[in-house]
Amino acid sequence: MELYFPKINKFYSFLFTGIIVFIGYNNIFTNWELQLYGFNELEDLGRLLFVLGISVCESALMTVILWWGIKSLKKISVNQMFKYIKDQSLSPFFLL
């Protein structure tokens, strides 16, 4: 049994890194306010790891949504370009 991972463009890896830094910072300091808790118990470390895990999942989801959106826009733009070229070649003004 093999695992197959698709080849990922470097742009999306940089995008994922930027998104995870932004979302991680937002979750740690704004949403969960972890700076108000102490780090005296193992539960506090678990809370931090939980927040970081949620941040990774949110970042991956946002990256996949952006990947899908960019891929769809590329496909639409290519189809529109070919349609435009086809329409121009059938135009009577193209012959002049």
C-alpha positions, 0 to 999 in steps of 0.5 A: 500500500502506497501513499500518494501525495500530490506535488505542491507548488512552492507558492502554496507552501509559502502561503500556508506558512504565512496563513499559519503564522497569522492564524496561530498568532490570532488564536493564541493572543486574541481568541484563547488569550493564553497569555492570561494562563500560567504554564505551571501544569501539564494541562496548560501545555496541552491547551497550547498544543490544542490551539496550535493543532487547531491553527494548523487545521484552519490554515490547511483548510484555508490553503486548500480553499485558496488552491481550489479557487485559484485553480478554478479561476485559471480554468475559467480564464483559459476557457474564456480565452479559447472562446474569445479566439474562436469567436474572433476567427468566425467573425466576418470582420476577421476576414477584412 
